[in-house]
Amino acid sequence: MSESISEDKVIILDLIGFFCPVPIHETRKALDQVQTGVIIEVLCDDPETKHDMPILCDRLGVELISIEENSGEFIYRIKK
C-alpha cells in the first residue's frame, strides 16, 4: 500500500493486491485525514469495491467522481 500526491494535488492511494476490507478501510482513513475539496484517487483490484466504494462514499457524504475499470483494476476518483 502506498500513498502519493500527484502534480495536480490529487492524492493517489495504491491498494493493488489488497482485498476486503482493506481498500474500504484505507480509503475511509484517507478521507478522514484530508480537507474538504481534496480528490483521492484509489487504485485497487478487489472486485468487491465495485459494490462497496459507492456505499462508502454515500455514507460519508463525499462525491464519487468516476469509476474506471481496466484489465481487472479499478480507479475510483473521490472528492471530499
Biopython code that builds the backbone (N, CA, C, O; Angstrom):
import numpy as np
from Bio.PDB.StructureBuilder import StructureBuilder

atoms = [
    (1, "MET", "N", (0.853, -1.162, 0.000)),
    (1, "MET", "CA", (0.000, 0.000, 0.000)),
    (1, "MET", "C", (0.899, 1.225, 0.000)),
    (1, "MET", "O", (1.886, 1.297, 0.733)),
    (2, "SER", "N", (0.535, 2.184, -0.837)),
    (2, "SER", "CA", (1.302, 3.421, -0.839)),
    (2, "SER", "C", (0.389, 4.599, -1.106)),
    (2, "SER", "O", (-0.698, 4.462, -1.667)),
    (3, "GLU", "N", (0.866, 5.763, -0.686)),
    (3, "GLU", "CA", (0.116, 6.990, -0.888)),
    (3, "GLU", "C", (1.081, 8.021, -1.452)),
    (3, "GLU", "O", (2.207, 8.162, -0.975)),
    (4, "SER", "N", (0.630, 8.733, -2.465)),
    (4, "SER", "CA", (1.462, 9.783, -3.033)),
    (4, "SER", "C", (0.579, 10.933, -3.467)),
    (4, "SER", "O", (-0.640, 10.796, -3.563)),
    (5, "ILE", "N", (1.211, 12.073, -3.729)),
    (5, "ILE", "CA", (0.480, 13.241, -4.203)),
    (5, "ILE", "C", (0.990, 13.562, -5.594)),
    (5, "ILE", "O", (2.187, 13.778, -5.784)),
    (6, "SER", "N", (0.091, 13.596, -6.570)),
    (6, "SER", "CA", (0.478, 13.881, -7.943)),
    (6, "SER", "C", (0.692, 15.377, -8.126)),
    (6, "SER", "O", (0.433, 16.168, -7.219)),
    (7, "GLU", "N", (1.167, 15.757, -9.310)),
    (7, "GLU", "CA", (1.448, 17.163, -9.594)),
    (7, "GLU", "C", (0.209, 18.042, -9.477)),
    (7, "GLU", "O", (0.321, 19.211, -9.109)),
    (8, "ASP", "N", (-0.965, 17.505, -9.782)),
    (8, "ASP", "CA", (-2.189, 18.303, -9.725)),
    (8, "ASP", "C", (-2.894, 18.183, -8.377)),
    (8, "ASP", "O", (-4.102, 18.405, -8.289)),
    (9, "LYS", "N", (-2.156, 17.836, -7.334)),
    (9, "LYS", "CA", (-2.640, 17.806, -5.952)),
    (9, "LYS", "C", (-3.725, 16.759, -5.699)),
    (9, "LYS", "O", (-4.573, 16.927, -4.823)),
    (10, "VAL", "N", (-3.686, 15.689, -6.472)),
    (10, "VAL", "CA", (-4.586, 14.562, -6.245)),
    (10, "VAL", "C", (-3.827, 13.543, -5.404)),
    (10, "VAL", "O", (-2.702, 13.175, -5.742)),
    (11, "ILE", "N", (-4.422, 13.094, -4.333)),
    (11, "ILE", "CA", (-3.793, 12.063, -3.503)),
    (11, "ILE", "C", (-4.079, 10.708, -4.139)),
    (11, "ILE", "O", (-5.231, 10.359, -4.396)),
    (12, "ILE", "N", (-3.022, 9.956, -4.386)),
    (12, "ILE", "CA", (-3.161, 8.642, -5.007)),
    (12, "ILE", "C", (-2.929, 7.584, -3.939)),
    (12, "ILE", "O", (-1.887, 7.558, -3.285)),
    (13, "LEU", "N", (-3.908, 6.721, -3.776)),
    (13, "LEU", "CA", (-3.858, 5.649, -2.785)),
    (13, "LEU", "C", (-3.784, 4.329, -3.539)),
    (13, "LEU", "O", (-4.783, 3.883, -4.104)),
    (14, "ASP", "N", (-2.614, 3.701, -3.556)),
    (14, "ASP", "CA", (-2.399, 2.459, -4.302)),
    (14, "ASP", "C", (-2.668, 1.262, -3.393)),
    (14, "ASP", "O", (-1.885, 0.960, -2.493)),
    (15, "LEU", "N", (-3.786, 0.591, -3.644)),
    (15, "LEU", "CA", (-4.197, -0.561, -2.835)),
    (15, "LEU", "C", (-4.259, -1.838, -3.674)),
    (15, "LEU", "O", (-5.002, -2.764, -3.346)),
    (16, "ILE", "N", (-3.482, -1.885, -4.750)),
    (16, "ILE", "CA", (-3.424, -3.078, -5.600)),
    (16, "ILE", "C", (-2.891, -4.240, -4.753)),
    (16, "ILE", "O", (-1.883, -4.107, -4.058)),
    (17, "GLY", "N", (-3.578, -5.366, -4.826)),
    (17, "GLY", "CA", (-3.150, -6.557, -4.105)),
    (17, "GLY", "C", (-3.812, -6.732, -2.738)),
    (17, "GLY", "O", (-3.637, -7.766, -2.093)),
    (18, "PHE", "N", (-4.564, -5.735, -2.298)),
    (18, "PHE", "CA", (-5.263, -5.824, -1.020)),
    (18, "PHE", "C", (-6.738, -6.123, -1.253)),
    (18, "PHE", "O", (-7.348, -5.609, -2.191)),
    (19, "PHE", "N", (-7.292, -6.944, -0.402)),
    (19, "PHE", "CA", (-8.692, -7.323, -0.552)),
    (19, "PHE", "C", (-9.486, -6.954, 0.694)),
    (19, "PHE", "O", (-8.926, -6.599, 1.732)),
    (20, "CYS", "N", (-10.804, -7.047, 0.561)),
    (20, "CYS", "CA", (-11.759, -6.668, 1.585)),
    (20, "CYS", "C", (-11.302, -7.154, 2.963)),
    (20, "CYS", "O", (-10.925, -8.315, 3.124)),
    (21, "PRO", "N", (-11.338, -6.280, 3.930)),
    (21, "PRO", "CA", (-11.890, -4.933, 3.989)),
    (21, "PRO", "C", (-10.857, -3.823, 3.810)),
    (21, "PRO", "O", (-11.186, -2.652, 3.995)),
    (22, "VAL", "N", (-9.614, -4.162, 3.454)),
    (22, "VAL", "CA", (-8.532, -3.175, 3.429)),
    (22, "VAL", "C", (-8.812, -1.974, 2.508)),
    (22, "VAL", "O", (-8.641, -0.841, 2.959)),
    (23, "PRO", "N", (-9.232, -2.158, 1.243)),
    (23, "PRO", "CA", (-9.442, -0.977, 0.391)),
    (23, "PRO", "C", (-10.451, 0.027, 0.958)),
    (23, "PRO", "O", (-10.233, 1.236, 0.891)),
    (24, "ILE", "N", (-11.534, -0.471, 1.506)),
    (24, "ILE", "CA", (-12.556, 0.422, 2.058)),
    (24, "ILE", "C", (-12.040, 1.085, 3.337)),
    (24, "ILE", "O", (-12.234, 2.284, 3.535)),
    (25, "HIS", "N", (-11.397, 0.324, 4.187)),
    (25, "HIS", "CA", (-10.865, 0.862, 5.436)),
    (25, "HIS", "C", (-9.817, 1.943, 5.166)),
    (25, "HIS", "O", (-9.859, 3.008, 5.783)),
    (26, "GLU", "N", (-8.894, 1.686, 4.267)),
    (26, "GLU", "CA", (-7.829, 2.646, 3.977)),
    (26, "GLU", "C", (-8.370, 3.886, 3.268)),
    (26, "GLU", "O", (-7.880, 4.992, 3.494)),
    (27, "THR", "N", (-9.377, 3.708, 2.414)),
    (27, "THR", "CA", (-9.994, 4.856, 1.748)),
    (27, "THR", "C", (-10.683, 5.743, 2.772)),
    (27, "THR", "O", (-10.557, 6.967, 2.737)),
    (28, "ARG", "N", (-11.402, 5.121, 3.671)),
    (28, "ARG", "CA", (-12.084, 5.892, 4.727)),
    (28, "ARG", "C", (-11.069, 6.638, 5.594)),
    (28, "ARG", "O", (-11.272, 7.806, 5.928)),
    (29, "LYS", "N", (-9.996, 5.973, 5.951)),
    (29, "LYS", "CA", (-8.954, 6.583, 6.773)),
    (29, "LYS", "C", (-8.335, 7.783, 6.039)),
    (29, "LYS", "O", (-8.098, 8.825, 6.650)),
    (30, "ALA", "N", (-8.077, 7.640, 4.750)),
    (30, "ALA", "CA", (-7.502, 8.738, 3.968)),
    (30, "ALA", "C", (-8.481, 9.906, 3.877)),
    (30, "ALA", "O", (-8.076, 11.064, 3.988)),
    (31, "LEU", "N", (-9.760, 9.612, 3.677)),
    (31, "LEU", "CA", (-10.770, 10.669, 3.594)),
    (31, "LEU", "C", (-10.900, 11.418, 4.922)),
    (31, "LEU", "O", (-11.150, 12.623, 4.934)),
    (32, "ASP", "N", (-10.734, 10.716, 6.021)),
    (32, "ASP", "CA", (-10.804, 11.349, 7.337)),
    (32, "ASP", "C", (-9.650, 12.328, 7.557)),
    (32, "ASP", "O", (-9.767, 13.255, 8.358)),
    (33, "GLN", "N", (-8.541, 12.126, 6.851)),
    (33, "GLN", "CA", (-7.336, 12.919, 7.094)),
    (33, "GLN", "C", (-7.180, 14.118, 6.160)),
    (33, "GLN", "O", (-6.304, 14.953, 6.384)),
    (34, "VAL", "N", (-8.009, 14.224, 5.118)),
    (34, "VAL", "CA", (-7.846, 15.321, 4.160)),
    (34, "VAL", "C", (-8.924, 16.378, 4.348)),
    (34, "VAL", "O", (-9.971, 16.132, 4.946)),
    (35, "GLN", "N", (-8.633, 17.566, 3.815)),
    (35, "GLN", "CA", (-9.576, 18.667, 3.903)),
    (35, "GLN", "C", (-10.631, 18.554, 2.810)),
    (35, "GLN", "O", (-10.433, 17.863, 1.811)),
    (36, "THR", "N", (-11.745, 19.235, 3.009)),
    (36, "THR", "CA", (-12.806, 19.300, 2.019)),
    (36, "THR", "C", (-12.252, 19.873, 0.721)),
    (36, "THR", "O", (-11.483, 20.835, 0.732)),
    (37, "GLY", "N", (-12.650, 19.275, -0.393)),
    (37, "GLY", "CA", (-12.206, 19.725, -1.704)),
    (37, "GLY", "C", (-11.071, 18.898, -2.284)),
    (37, "GLY", "O", (-10.796, 18.982, -3.481)),
    (38, "VAL", "N", (-10.405, 18.098, -1.452)),
    (38, "VAL", "CA", (-9.299, 17.264, -1.917)),
    (38, "VAL", "C", (-9.848, 16.061, -2.679)),
    (38, "VAL", "O", (-10.889, 15.510, -2.323)),
    (39, "ILE", "N", (-9.135, 15.663, -3.730)),
    (39, "ILE", "CA", (-9.512, 14.487, -4.514)),
    (39, "ILE", "C", (-8.560, 13.350, -4.171)),
    (39, "ILE", "O", (-7.342, 13.523, -4.138)),
    (40, "ILE", "N", (-9.140, 12.191, -3.919)),
    (40, "ILE", "CA", (-8.361, 10.976, -3.669)),
    (40, "ILE", "C", (-8.629, 10.023, -4.827)),
    (40, "ILE", "O", (-9.778, 9.767, -5.184)),
    (41, "GLU", "N", (-7.557, 9.505, -5.402)),
    (41, "GLU", "CA", (-7.665, 8.516, -6.471)),
    (41, "GLU", "C", (-7.240, 7.178, -5.877)),
    (41, "GLU", "O", (-6.088, 7.003, -5.480)),
    (42, "VAL", "N", (-8.174, 6.240, -5.821)),
    (42, "VAL", "CA", (-7.922, 4.932, -5.217)),
    (42, "VAL", "C", (-7.713, 3.913, -6.328)),
    (42, "VAL", "O", (-8.578, 3.727, -7.184)),
    (43, "LEU", "N", (-6.559, 3.256, -6.307)),
    (43, "LEU", "CA", (-6.243, 2.201, -7.266)),
    (43, "LEU", "C", (-6.360, 0.870, -6.538)),
    (43, "LEU", "O", (-5.717, 0.669, -5.508)),
    (44, "CYS", "N", (-7.172, -0.038, -7.061)),
    (44, "CYS", "CA", (-7.306, -1.339, -6.411)),
    (44, "CYS", "C", (-7.732, -2.398, -7.428)),
    (44, "CYS", "O", (-8.122, -2.088, -8.554)),
    (45, "ASP", "N", (-7.644, -3.650, -6.999)),
    (45, "ASP", "CA", (-8.039, -4.749, -7.880)),
    (45, "ASP", "C", (-9.013, -5.715, -7.201)),
    (45, "ASP", "O", (-9.206, -6.839, -7.665)),
    (46, "ASP", "N", (-9.612, -5.278, -6.122)),
    (46, "ASP", "CA", (-10.616, -6.088, -5.427)),
    (46, "ASP", "C", (-11.976, -5.828, -6.067)),
    (46, "ASP", "O", (-12.489, -4.713, -5.968)),
    (47, "PRO", "N", (-12.581, -6.833, -6.726)),
    (47, "PRO", "CA", (-13.869, -6.618, -7.389)),
    (47, "PRO", "C", (-15.008, -6.244, -6.437)),
    (47, "PRO", "O", (-16.008, -5.672, -6.872)),
    (48, "GLU", "N", (-14.872, -6.554, -5.165)),
    (48, "GLU", "CA", (-15.906, -6.189, -4.191)),
    (48, "GLU", "C", (-16.046, -4.680, -4.045)),
    (48, "GLU", "O", (-17.092, -4.189, -3.621)),
    (49, "THR", "N", (-14.992, -3.941, -4.396)),
    (49, "THR", "CA", (-15.051, -2.483, -4.257)),
    (49, "THR", "C", (-16.068, -1.861, -5.204)),
    (49, "THR", "O", (-16.538, -0.750, -4.955)),
    (50, "LYS", "N", (-16.418, -2.559, -6.293)),
    (50, "LYS", "CA", (-17.441, -2.019, -7.202)),
    (50, "LYS", "C", (-18.760, -1.811, -6.465)),
    (50, "LYS", "O", (-19.529, -0.910, -6.800)),
    (51, "HIS", "N", (-19.013, -2.628, -5.485)),
    (51, "HIS", "CA", (-20.222, -2.523, -4.676)),
    (51, "HIS", "C", (-19.984, -1.650, -3.445)),
    (51, "HIS", "O", (-20.814, -0.809, -3.101)),
    (52, "ASP", "N", (-18.842, -1.859, -2.787)),
    (52, "ASP", "CA", (-18.577, -1.223, -1.500)),
    (52, "ASP", "C", (-18.187, 0.253, -1.580)),
    (52, "ASP", "O", (-18.570, 1.036, -0.711)),
    (53, "MET", "N", (-17.437, 0.641, -2.605)),
    (53, "MET", "CA", (-16.947, 2.023, -2.676)),
    (53, "MET", "C", (-18.088, 3.044, -2.831)),
    (53, "MET", "O", (-18.078, 4.059, -2.135)),
    (54, "PRO", "N", (-19.069, 2.812, -3.719)),
    (54, "PRO", "CA", (-20.187, 3.761, -3.789)),
    (54, "PRO", "C", (-20.955, 3.874, -2.471)),
    (54, "PRO", "O", (-21.414, 4.959, -2.113)),
    (55, "ILE", "N", (-21.096, 2.766, -1.750)),
    (55, "ILE", "CA", (-21.788, 2.794, -0.458)),
    (55, "ILE", "C", (-20.996, 3.614, 0.554)),
    (55, "ILE", "O", (-21.569, 4.405, 1.303)),
    (56, "LEU", "N", (-19.675, 3.425, 0.575)),
    (56, "LEU", "CA", (-18.831, 4.201, 1.484)),
    (56, "LEU", "C", (-18.964, 5.696, 1.192)),
    (56, "LEU", "O", (-19.130, 6.500, 2.109)),
    (57, "CYS", "N", (-18.892, 6.061, -0.083)),
    (57, "CYS", "CA", (-18.984, 7.477, -0.456)),
    (57, "CYS", "C", (-20.331, 8.065, -0.049)),
    (57, "CYS", "O", (-20.405, 9.197, 0.429)),
    (58, "ASP", "N", (-21.380, 7.295, -0.242)),
    (58, "ASP", "CA", (-22.715, 7.761, 0.140)),
    (58, "ASP", "C", (-22.807, 7.971, 1.655)),
    (58, "ASP", "O", (-23.338, 8.980, 2.119)),
    (59, "ARG", "N", (-22.294, 7.026, 2.401)),
    (59, "ARG", "CA", (-22.337, 7.120, 3.871)),
    (59, "ARG", "C", (-21.540, 8.302, 4.401)),
    (59, "ARG", "O", (-21.936, 8.942, 5.375)),
    (60, "LEU", "N", (-20.404, 8.590, 3.748)),
    (60, "LEU", "CA", (-19.551, 9.672, 4.222)),
    (60, "LEU", "C", (-19.944, 11.028, 3.642)),
    (60, "LEU", "O", (-19.430, 12.063, 4.068)),
    (61, "GLY", "N", (-20.849, 11.020, 2.678)),
    (61, "GLY", "CA", (-21.279, 12.269, 2.068)),
    (61, "GLY", "C", (-20.222, 12.902, 1.180)),
    (61, "GLY", "O", (-20.140, 14.126, 1.077)),
    (62, "VAL", "N", (-19.412, 12.066, 0.537)),
    (62, "VAL", "CA", (-18.393, 12.545, -0.394)),
    (62, "VAL", "C", (-18.813, 12.191, -1.819)),
    (62, "VAL", "O", (-19.676, 11.338, -2.028)),
    (63, "GLU", "N", (-18.197, 12.851, -2.791)),
    (63, "GLU", "CA", (-18.589, 12.665, -4.189)),
    (63, "GLU", "C", (-17.708, 11.631, -4.885)),
    (63, "GLU", "O", (-16.488, 11.777, -4.945)),
    (64, "LEU", "N", (-18.343, 10.592, -5.405)),
    (64, "LEU", "CA", (-17.643, 9.608, -6.232)),
    (64, "LEU", "C", (-17.661, 10.164, -7.654)),
    (64, "LEU", "O", (-18.656, 10.038, -8.368)),
    (65, "ILE", "N", (-16.551, 10.777, -8.055)),
    (65, "ILE", "CA", (-16.478, 11.468, -9.335)),
    (65, "ILE", "C", (-16.523, 10.491, -10.502)),
    (65, "ILE", "O", (-17.264, 10.694, -11.464)),
    (66, "SER", "N", (-15.726, 9.432, -10.411)),
    (66, "SER", "CA", (-15.684, 8.477, -11.520)),
    (66, "SER", "C", (-15.168, 7.124, -11.055)),
    (66, "SER", "O", (-14.490, 7.003, -10.035)),
    (67, "ILE", "N", (-15.516, 6.111, -11.843)),
    (67, "ILE", "CA", (-15.018, 4.753, -11.660)),
    (67, "ILE", "C", (-14.520, 4.286, -13.021)),
    (67, "ILE", "O", (-15.257, 4.328, -14.006)),
    (68, "GLU", "N", (-13.280, 3.847, -13.071)),
    (68, "GLU", "CA", (-12.733, 3.283, -14.299)),
    (68, "GLU", "C", (-12.289, 1.855, -14.018)),
    (68, "GLU", "O", (-11.790, 1.549, -12.935)),
    (69, "GLU", "N", (-12.474, 0.994, -14.996)),
    (69, "GLU", "CA", (-12.006, -0.386, -14.871)),
    (69, "GLU", "C", (-11.144, -0.701, -16.077)),
    (69, "GLU", "O", (-11.529, -0.450, -17.218)),
    (70, "ASN", "N", (-9.958, -1.259, -15.805)),
    (70, "ASN", "CA", (-9.050, -1.607, -16.878)),
    (70, "ASN", "C", (-8.332, -2.901, -16.512)),
    (70, "ASN", "O", (-7.503, -2.923, -15.603)),
    (71, "SER", "N", (-8.653, -3.972, -17.223)),
    (71, "SER", "CA", (-7.998, -5.272, -17.016)),
    (71, "SER", "C", (-8.050, -5.737, -15.567)),
    (71, "SER", "O", (-7.059, -6.234, -15.033)),
    (72, "GLY", "N", (-9.206, -5.573, -14.933)),
    (72, "GLY", "CA", (-9.383, -6.060, -13.573)),
    (72, "GLY", "C", (-8.902, -5.113, -12.487)),
    (72, "GLY", "O", (-8.975, -5.436, -11.302)),
    (73, "GLU", "N", (-8.413, -3.953, -12.881)),
    (73, "GLU", "CA", (-8.014, -2.942, -11.902)),
    (73, "GLU", "C", (-9.008, -1.791, -11.961)),
    (73, "GLU", "O", (-9.524, -1.446, -13.025)),
    (74, "PHE", "N", (-9.264, -1.209, -10.807)),
    (74, "PHE", "CA", (-10.260, -0.150, -10.693)),
    (74, "PHE", "C", (-9.597, 1.137, -10.215)),
    (74, "PHE", "O", (-8.677, 1.119, -9.397)),
    (75, "ILE", "N", (-10.085, 2.247, -10.746)),
    (75, "ILE", "CA", (-9.630, 3.559, -10.311)),
    (75, "ILE", "C", (-10.869, 4.342, -9.895)),
    (75, "ILE", "O", (-11.757, 4.611, -10.703)),
    (76, "TYR", "N", (-10.905, 4.698, -8.623)),
    (76, "TYR", "CA", (-12.008, 5.488, -8.081)),
    (76, "TYR", "C", (-11.486, 6.895, -7.798)),
    (76, "TYR", "O", (-10.484, 7.064, -7.103)),
    (77, "ARG", "N", (-12.166, 7.891, -8.335)),
    (77, "ARG", "CA", (-11.837, 9.289, -8.034)),
    (77, "ARG", "C", (-12.912, 9.815, -7.101)),
    (77, "ARG", "O", (-14.092, 9.855, -7.448)),
    (78, "ILE", "N", (-12.486, 10.217, -5.914)),
    (78, "ILE", "CA", (-13.414, 10.632, -4.863)),
    (78, "ILE", "C", (-13.038, 12.035, -4.407)),
    (78, "ILE", "O", (-11.871, 12.319, -4.134)),
    (79, "LYS", "N", (-14.035, 12.906, -4.326)),
    (79, "LYS", "CA", (-13.811, 14.271, -3.847)),
    (79, "LYS", "C", (-14.485, 14.439, -2.504)),
    (79, "LYS", "O", (-15.681, 14.194, -2.349)),
    (80, "LYS", "N", (-13.685, 14.867, -1.531)),
    (80, "LYS", "CA", (-14.247, 15.076, -0.192)),
    (80, "LYS", "C", (-14.969, 16.397, -0.152)),
    (80, "LYS", "O", (-15.517, 16.770, 0.885)),
]
sb = StructureBuilder()
sb.init_structure("model")
sb.init_model(0)
sb.init_chain("A")
sb.init_seg("    ")
for serial, (resi, resn, name, xyz) in enumerate(atoms, 1):
    if name == "N":
        sb.init_residue(resn, " ", resi, " ")
    sb.init_atom(name, np.array(xyz, "f"), 0.0, 1.0, " ", f" {name:<3s}", serial, name[0])
structure = sb.get_structure()
